[in-house]
Amino acid sequence: MNEDLISALKQIEKERSIPMEVIFEAMESALSSAYKKKLPSYQDIVVQMDRSTGRILVFAVKKVVPEVTNPDQETALEEA
């Protein structure tokens, strides 16, 4: 599927004259926004797309603390 995604993005780049980096950034932003709407407790989400394979990675950014009071936004020092 990822090869199909990259192929489709290359076609959009060619047909619309939109640089591939702009397409990737727009997709990352859209996926991040969708994630935040679906899981509102995870507000600090980072989406990264591999530019050569199309692989999509989603990270929940958490604060490292000695004692966790909000598990959705924090992680224990031992776990980090």
Secondary structure as the mmCIF struct_conf table of DSSP 4:
data_model
#
loop_
_struct_conf.conf_type_id
_struct_conf.id
_struct_conf.beg_label_comp_id
_struct_conf.beg_label_asym_id
_struct_conf.beg_label_seq_id
_struct_conf.end_label_comp_id
_struct_conf.end_label_asym_id
_struct_conf.end_label_seq_id
HELX_RH_AL_P HELX_RH_AL_P1 ASN A 2 ARG A 16
TURN_TY1_P TURN_TY1_P1 SER A 17 SER A 17
HELX_RH_AL_P HELX_RH_AL_P2 MET A 20 LYS A 38
TURN_TY1_P TURN_TY1_P2 PRO A 40 SER A 41
STRN STRN1 ILE A 45 MET A 49
TURN_TY1_P TURN_TY1_P3 ARG A 51 THR A 53
STRN STRN2 ILE A 56 ALA A 60
STRN STRN3 LYS A 63 VAL A 65
BEND BEND1 PRO A 66 GLU A 67
BEND BEND2 THR A 69 THR A 69
TURN_TY1_P TURN_TY1_P4 PRO A 71 GLN A 73
STRN STRN4 GLU A 74 ALA A 76
TURN_TY1_P TURN_TY1_P5 LEU A 77 GLU A 79
#
